[in-house]
Amino acid sequence: MKNHLLYILMCALSCLSVQADEQKKEHVFELGRSTNGNYVCYDINLQQDGNLYLKQPLRAYWQLSQRTDSLSFLDKKMAFGVKVVKAEKNEAVIHLTAYKGLPIHICKHKGKWVGIVKQNGHEMILQRLFAQMKPPFSVRCEYVDVYGIDIKTGEKRRERITP
């Protein structure tokens, strides 16, 4: 009897982890830095009914060389956290805590969850942010490159933000 209960418990836990992994695959964008190869992933955060979780539309976590790790309290509050500016129905406008000047519109586009940004008059689907850090301490940012796909033309774009 104990073996059967243990088996059922293990099956239930594996189903939960598969469900969490499936949600994790809904990748919206990532942020890398010049300091190392680690980067922060931003994945869509849905409720169980499939709607956007408006209080926290994105889940952010570190992608390290061989594993993932959650953001620390300081990571969330000072740099890589997500601040919700506006949220309604199945859409949200957010910005990263480190930079309020790049609002990111989280919505569905052609059936896929995306982050849309406006840079230099172009609307683009955000794919990646890359922060070039200033040496020697790598705490200050020299510039951020914004990579994405132009919504109108479908072309890949790169725009530079200099804080």
C-alpha positions in Angstrom: 0.0 0.0 0.0 2.8 2.4 0.9 4.5 1.7 -2.5 1.3 2.5 -4.3 0.9 5.8 -2.5 4.5 6.7 -3.1 4.0 5.9 -6.8 0.9 8.0 -7.1 2.7 10.9 -5.3 5.7 10.6 -7.6 3.4 10.6 -10.7 1.5 13.7 -9.4 4.8 15.6 -8.7 6.2 14.7 -12.2 2.9 16.0 -13.8 3.3 19.3 -11.9 6.9 19.7 -12.9 6.0 19.0 -16.6 3.2 21.6 -16.3 5.7 24.1 -14.9 8.2 23.3 -17.6 5.6 23.8 -20.3 4.8 27.3 -18.9 8.5 28.1 -18.7 8.8 27.5 -22.5 6.6 30.6 -23.2 9.7 32.8 -23.4 9.1 36.5 -24.1 12.6 38.0 -24.0 16.0 37.8 -22.3 18.5 40.3 -20.9 22.3 39.7 -21.1 25.2 41.7 -19.9 28.8 42.1 -20.9 30.1 41.0 -17.5 29.5 37.2 -18.1 27.5 34.7 -20.1 24.6 34.5 -17.7 21.4 36.1 -18.6 17.9 36.8 -17.2 15.0 35.1 -18.9 11.5 36.7 -18.9 8.7 34.1 -19.4 5.0 34.7 -19.6 3.2 34.1 -16.3 -0.3 32.7 -16.8 -3.0 31.7 -14.4 -4.4 28.2 -14.5 -7.2 29.3 -16.8 -4.7 30.4 -19.4 -5.1 34.2 -18.8 -2.3 36.5 -18.1 -1.5 36.9 -14.4 -1.9 40.7 -14.3 -0.1 41.3 -11.0 3.0 39.6 -12.3 2.8 39.0 -16.0 6.4 37.9 -16.4 8.5 35.4 -14.4 12.1 36.4 -14.3 15.0 34.1 -13.5 18.7 33.6 -14.1 19.9 31.3 -16.8 23.3 30.2 -15.7 25.7 28.0 -17.7 24.2 24.7 -16.7 21.2 25.6 -14.5 18.6 28.2 -13.7 18.3 30.2 -10.5 15.8 32.7 -9.1 16.5 36.4 -8.9 17.7 37.7 -5.5 15.7 40.4 -3.7 18.3 43.0 -4.8 18.2 41.7 -8.4 14.4 42.2 -8.4 14.4 45.6 -6.7 17.4 47.3 -8.2 17.8 45.9 -11.8 16.0 42.9 -13.3 12.6 43.0 -11.6 9.4 43.8 -13.5 7.2 46.8 -12.5 3.7 46.7 -13.8 2.6 50.1 -15.1 -0.8 49.1 -16.5 -2.7 45.8 -16.7 -6.1 44.9 -18.0 -7.8 41.9 -19.5 -5.0 39.9 -21.2 -2.5 42.7 -21.7 0.0 44.6 -19.5 2.6 47.4 -19.8 5.7 46.8 -17.8 9.2 48.2 -17.4 12.3 46.8 -15.8 13.1 48.2 -12.4 16.5 49.5 -13.7 15.1 51.5 -16.5 11.7 53.1 -16.7 12.3 54.6 -20.2 11.5 51.4 -22.1 7.8 50.4 -21.6 7.2 46.9 -22.8 3.7 46.0 -23.9 2.9 42.3 -23.0 0.2 40.9 -25.3 -0.6 38.2 -27.8 0.6 38.7 -31.3 -0.3 36.1 -33.9 -1.2 33.6 -31.2 2.1 34.0 -29.3 2.9 36.0 -26.1 5.3 38.8 -26.9 6.7 42.0 -25.6 6.4 45.0 -27.9 8.5 48.1 -27.6 8.7 51.4 -29.5 12.2 52.6 -30.4 13.0 55.4 -32.8 9.5 55.3 -34.3 9.5 51.6 -34.9 7.3 49.1 -33.1 9.1 45.8 -32.6 8.7 42.5 -30.9 11.4 42.4 -28.2 13.7 39.4 -28.3 16.7 40.4 -26.3 18.3 43.2 -24.4 22.0 43.4 -24.0 23.6 45.7 -21.5 27.2 46.9 -22.0 28.6 47.5 -18.5 31.3 50.1 -17.7 34.5 48.7 -16.3 36.1 48.3 -13.8 33.2 47.5 -11.4 30.5 46.7 -14.0 27.7 48.3 -12.0 27.0 51.2 -14.3 25.6 50.7 -17.8 27.3 52.3 -20.8 24.5 51.4 -23.3 21.7 48.8 -23.9 21.1 47.2 -27.3 17.5 46.4 -28.0 17.0 43.5 -30.4 13.7 42.6 -32.0 11.6 42.1 -35.1 9.9 45.1 -36.7 6.2 44.5 -36.6 5.5 46.2 -40.0 8.3 44.8 -42.1 9.3 41.6 -40.3 13.0 42.7 -40.4 15.4 42.2 -37.6 16.2 45.4 -35.8 18.8 46.6 -33.3 18.3 50.0 -31.5 20.7 51.4 -28.9 19.7 53.2 -25.7 22.3 55.3 -24.0 21.2 56.1 -20.4 
